[in-house]
Amino acid sequence: MWRPAPRAEDGRVTEIIPGPQLSPLEILALLAAALLVVARWLPPAARPPVTLAAGAGLALCAALLGVTGLRWQLLPVLAGAALALPFAVAPLIRRRTGRPARRARWWLALPGTAACLGLLAAGPVAAWAFPVPDFPTPSGPYPVGTRVLQWTDQDRPETATPDPADRRTVVVQLWYPARQSPAGTPRAQYLGRTPQEARTVAAALARYAGLPGVLLDGVPAARTHAVPDAPVADDGARYPVVLFSPGLGGVRTQNTAWAEELASHGYLVAALDHPYDSAAVVLTDGRTVTTTLATTGDDAEDDRRAAETTAIRAADLSFVLTRLGALDRGENTDPLTGRLDTDRAAATGHSLGGGAALQAARQDPRFTAVIDLDGYPRDPAMLPYHQPALALTQAIGPGTDPRYLPRLTQVLRLSTATSYRLTLPGTAHLSFMDAPLYLPPVPSVVGSLGRTRPPHLVASTTLAFLDSTLRNRPGDLAAALAGYGDLTVHHPGDSS
């Protein structure tokens, strides 16, 4: 949760240890399986009742899990119990038939018991490594609502299809300040509007990452803190707008924790699905559009394609800003009419989306600020732009593309406003999205900060920047950012 973030003596956010990743029913199944395995080592009088109770409890839990949904993480537990079952039950059967009970000698039984216990332990370990994500509770004063829109740009052809009549379409998810919903109101599904859409997107993300789909099958079960179609907050305020473009192959929901936190502090966040680029986009007519992008093995060709895709994404961001302006003006009846301040708008993005945000800011002066979450700039024009920029980067190491920091520094210096590059120690490329909440905490994948610190760091730093640039709140922004990592400030006209 976004509990008040505990801080160490150096002021940095400390890790909050998440709770168990097994449901109560799964915990009961694990305990029953463990009793079944160790029953052989109990005193003779205790073995029969413990074996019967454990077997019956395990059978009941397995049946209930079969109805409610059996996760793959429980399969090792059931396998360990199945291996132990014949050896636990055979003595009871022999005793009931009047034959003498036989048990394997301890030195033969010990390796089998150890193997079964190892299988049982693999279940909780797998549940910990690939959990159902537990989203942080937003810390701001507003509850959060969410809704999904689909818009078509009639002025732009869809270049990914052969039909020249196809127009560019984007799917946009909004998170916004909302009224308090009654207790028990269902929260939004993660990854999609429906369970089926969430499963479709999760499977596509797994394929794109080269992972077995089963590893992410718990992610669609997650619920976020936003309420679908909740009424807009009734305070009459106009909310600054933050547009977000995900990484290559990423999806609109990949930064949900961040979007909900910003919305709880009075921002309207609009995150885009880019069809034929995002891993999977489910359109309102039911069609699913998957990515058509893949590496060619030719670095020059891949760079050319990345630049082309970045330009399309930058145009998507500008188009969505235009549509949000029309929505605010009431060109179509909408609950958000008159509540959006599109004169205070930030272009943001992760990875390729961060590069698209920088390019959108240069091309579209309507954007007031720009945030790049560990994205390589692809804009070939390299011309000045007027917006202040914040670039968050992962910890730089030997594996970092040597072109990255020089290119990023060059782009930040092109801003005619003060810009910032903040390197967050202990982070990796996927630290800047929701991935730490549901992927194994492998440092090379999601960094070394655990599950909850990365979302806190990304939200805290970007919120400080947005409050300063979009709301002109007083304070020393550089000092605030420097408390989180290694900060470099680029002042206008500074070429050093």
Backbone hydrogen bonds, N-H to C=O, Kabsch-Sander energy under -0.5 kcal/mol:
donor,donor_aa,acceptor,acceptor_aa,energy
3,R,1,M,-1.6
8,A,12,R,-2.6
11,G,8,A,-2.2
14,T,6,P,-2.7
17,I,15,E,-0.6
27,I,23,S,-2.5
28,L,24,P,-2.2
29,A,25,L,-2.1
30,L,26,E,-2.2
31,L,27,I,-2.5
32,A,28,L,-2.5
33,A,29,A,-2.3
34,A,30,L,-2.3
35,L,31,L,-2.3
36,L,32,A,-2.0
37,V,33,A,-1.9
38,V,34,A,-2.2
39,A,35,L,-1.1
40,R,37,V,-0.5
41,W,38,V,-1.8
42,L,39,A,-1.8
46,A,43,P,-1.3
47,R,43,P,-1.2
50,V,46,A,-1.9
51,T,47,R,-2.7
52,L,48,P,-2.5
53,A,49,P,-2.6
54,A,50,V,-2.8
55,G,51,T,-2.5
56,A,52,L,-2.5
57,G,53,A,-2.7
58,L,54,A,-2.6
59,A,55,G,-2.3
60,L,56,A,-2.3
61,C,57,G,-2.6
62,A,58,L,-2.7
63,A,59,A,-2.1
64,L,60,L,-2.5
65,L,61,C,-2.8
66,G,62,A,-2.0
67,V,63,A,-1.1
68,T,64,L,-2.8
69,G,65,L,-2.5
71,R,69,G,-0.7
74,L,71,R,-1.8
75,L,72,W,-1.5
78,L,74,L,-2.3
79,A,75,L,-2.5
80,G,76,P,-2.6
81,A,77,V,-2.2
82,A,78,L,-2.4
83,L,79,A,-2.1
84,A,80,G,-1.7
85,L,81,A,-2.0
88,A,84,A,-1.9
89,V,85,L,-2.6
90,A,86,P,-2.3
92,L,89,V,-0.5
93,I,89,V,-2.1
94,R,90,A,-2.5
95,R,91,P,-2.0
96,R,92,L,-2.1
97,T,93,I,-1.7
98,G,95,R,-1.1
99,R,94,R,-1.9
108,L,105,R,-1.6
109,A,105,R,-2.3
110,L,106,W,-2.5
112,G,108,L,-0.7
113,T,109,A,-2.7
114,A,110,L,-2.6
115,A,111,P,-2.3
116,C,112,G,-2.4
117,L,113,T,-2.8
118,G,114,A,-2.1
119,L,115,A,-1.9
120,L,116,C,-2.3
121,A,117,L,-2.5
122,A,118,G,-1.5
123,G,119,L,-0.8
123,G,120,L,-0.9
125,V,121,A,-1.8
126,A,122,A,-2.4
127,A,123,G,-2.4
128,W,124,P,-2.3
129,A,125,V,-2.4
130,F,126,A,-2.5
135,F,133,P,-0.7
135,F,223,R,-0.5
142,Y,264,S,-2.3
145,G,176,Y,-2.7
146,T,227,V,-1.8
147,R,174,L,-1.6
149,L,172,V,-3.3
151,W,170,V,-2.4
153,D,168,R,-3.3
154,Q,152,T,-1.0
156,R,153,D,-1.5
158,E,166,D,-2.2
159,T,157,P,-0.9
161,T,158,E,-1.2
166,D,163,D,-1.7
168,R,153,D,-0.7
168,R,156,R,-2.4
170,V,151,W,-2.7
171,V,273,D,-1.2
172,V,149,L,-3.1
173,Q,271,A,-2.7
174,L,147,R,-3.2
175,W,269,V,-2.3
176,Y,145,G,-2.1
178,A,143,P,-2.5
179,R,231,P,-2.5
185,T,182,P,-1.8
188,A,226,A,-2.9
190,Y,222,A,-1.9
198,A,194,T,-2.4
199,R,195,P,-2.4
200,T,196,Q,-2.3
201,V,197,E,-2.5
202,A,198,A,-2.5
203,A,199,R,-2.4
204,A,200,T,-1.9
205,L,201,V,-2.6
206,A,202,A,-2.2
207,R,203,A,-2.3
208,Y,204,A,-2.6
209,A,205,L,-2.0
210,G,206,A,-0.7
210,G,207,R,-1.0
211,L,206,A,-3.0
215,L,212,P,-1.7
216,L,213,G,-1.3
217,D,214,V,-1.3
219,V,216,L,-1.1
221,A,218,G,-1.0
222,A,219,V,-1.9
224,T,188,A,-2.6
227,V,144,V,-2.2
229,D,146,T,-3.4
230,A,227,V,-1.6
233,A,177,P,-1.9
236,G,233,A,-0.5
239,Y,339,R,-3.2
241,V,341,D,-0.7
241,V,344,R,-2.4
242,V,268,L,-3.1
243,L,346,A,-3.0
244,F,270,A,-2.6
245,S,348,T,-1.5
249,G,277,D,-0.5
250,G,247,G,-2.8
254,Q,251,V,-1.9
256,T,253,T,-1.6
259,A,255,N,-2.5
260,E,256,T,-2.9
261,E,257,A,-1.8
262,L,258,W,-2.3
263,A,259,A,-2.5
264,S,260,E,-2.1
265,H,261,E,-0.6
265,H,262,L,-1.2
266,G,263,A,-1.8
267,Y,262,L,-1.2
268,L,240,P,-2.8
269,V,175,W,-2.6
269,V,267,Y,-0.6
270,A,242,V,-2.8
271,A,173,Q,-2.6
271,A,269,V,-0.5
272,L,244,F,-2.4
273,D,171,V,-2.8
274,H,272,L,-0.5
277,D,274,H,-1.8
278,S,274,H,-3.2
279,A,249,G,-1.4
281,V,289,V,-2.4
283,L,281,V,-0.7
283,L,287,R,-3.0
286,G,283,L,-2.0
289,V,281,V,-3.1
289,V,287,R,-0.5
290,T,288,T,-0.6
291,T,279,A,-1.1
292,T,276,Y,-1.9
299,D,297,G,-0.7
302,D,298,D,-2.8
303,D,299,D,-2.5
304,R,300,A,-2.1
305,R,301,E,-2.4
306,A,302,D,-2.4
307,A,303,D,-2.3
308,E,304,R,-2.0
309,T,305,R,-2.7
310,T,306,A,-2.5
311,A,307,A,-1.9
312,I,308,E,-1.7
313,R,309,T,-2.4
314,A,310,T,-2.5
315,A,311,A,-2.0
316,D,312,I,-2.1
317,L,313,R,-2.4
318,S,314,A,-1.9
319,F,315,A,-2.4
320,V,316,D,-2.5
321,L,317,L,-2.1
322,T,318,S,-2.0
323,R,319,F,-2.3
324,L,320,V,-2.5
325,G,321,L,-2.0
326,A,322,T,-2.1
327,L,323,R,-2.4
328,D,324,L,-2.4
329,R,325,G,-2.0
330,G,326,A,-0.7
330,G,327,L,-0.8
331,E,326,A,-2.2
337,T,334,D,-1.8
338,G,328,D,-1.6
339,R,336,L,-2.4
341,D,239,Y,-2.6
342,T,340,L,-1.0
344,R,341,D,-1.7
345,A,343,D,-0.5
346,A,241,V,-2.4
347,A,369,A,-2.2
348,T,243,L,-2.2
348,T,346,A,-0.6
349,G,371,I,-1.1
350,H,245,S,-2.1
351,S,373,L,-2.5
353,G,350,H,-2.4
354,G,351,S,-0.7
355,G,351,S,-1.7
356,A,352,L,-2.0
357,A,353,G,-2.2
358,L,354,G,-2.0
359,Q,355,G,-2.0
360,A,356,A,-2.8
361,A,357,A,-2.3
362,R,358,L,-1.8
363,Q,359,Q,-2.2
364,D,360,A,-2.3
367,F,364,D,-1.7
368,T,345,A,-3.6
369,A,345,A,-1.3
370,V,388,P,-1.8
371,I,347,A,-2.4
372,D,390,L,-2.8
373,L,349,G,-3.1
373,L,371,I,-0.5
374,D,372,D,-1.1
374,D,392,L,-2.8
385,Y,414,L,-1.2
390,L,370,V,-2.1
391,A,420,Y,-2.9
392,L,372,D,-2.4
392,L,390,L,-0.6
393,T,391,A,-0.5
393,T,422,L,-2.3
395,A,427,T,-1.2
400,T,397,G,-1.7
404,Y,401,D,-2.0
405,L,401,D,-0.5
407,R,403,R,-2.1
408,L,404,Y,-2.9
409,T,405,L,-3.0
410,Q,406,P,-2.2
411,V,407,R,-2.1
412,L,408,L,-2.6
413,R,409,T,-2.1
414,L,410,Q,-0.6
414,L,411,V,-1.0
415,S,412,L,-1.2
416,T,385,Y,-2.6
419,S,490,H,-2.6
420,Y,389,A,-2.8
421,R,488,T,-2.6
422,L,391,A,-2.8
423,T,421,R,-0.5
423,T,486,D,-2.6
424,L,393,T,-2.2
424,L,422,L,-0.6
427,T,424,L,-1.4
430,L,445,V,-1.1
431,S,428,A,-1.6
432,F,429,H,-0.9
433,M,430,L,-1.2
434,D,254,Q,-2.8
437,L,434,D,-2.5
438,Y,435,A,-1.9
439,L,435,A,-2.2
442,V,440,P,-2.9
445,V,442,V,-2.0
446,V,442,V,-2.4
447,G,442,V,-0.7
447,G,443,P,-1.5
448,S,426,G,-2.7
449,L,426,G,-0.6
453,R,449,L,-0.6
456,H,452,T,-1.5
457,L,453,R,-2.7
458,V,454,P,-2.5
459,A,455,P,-2.2
460,S,456,H,-2.8
461,T,457,L,-2.3
462,T,458,V,-2.0
463,L,459,A,-2.3
464,A,460,S,-1.9
465,F,461,T,-1.9
466,L,462,T,-2.8
467,D,463,L,-2.7
468,S,464,A,-1.5
469,T,465,F,-2.6
470,L,466,L,-2.8
471,R,466,L,-0.9
471,R,467,D,-0.5
473,R,467,D,-2.1
477,L,475,G,-1.1
480,A,476,D,-2.0
481,L,477,L,-2.7
482,A,478,A,-2.5
483,G,479,A,-0.8
483,G,480,A,-0.6
484,Y,481,L,-2.2
485,G,481,L,-0.6
486,D,423,T,-2.5
487,L,485,G,-0.7
488,T,421,R,-2.4
490,H,419,S,-3.2
491,H,489,V,-0.6
494,D,491,H,-2.4
495,S,493,G,-0.7
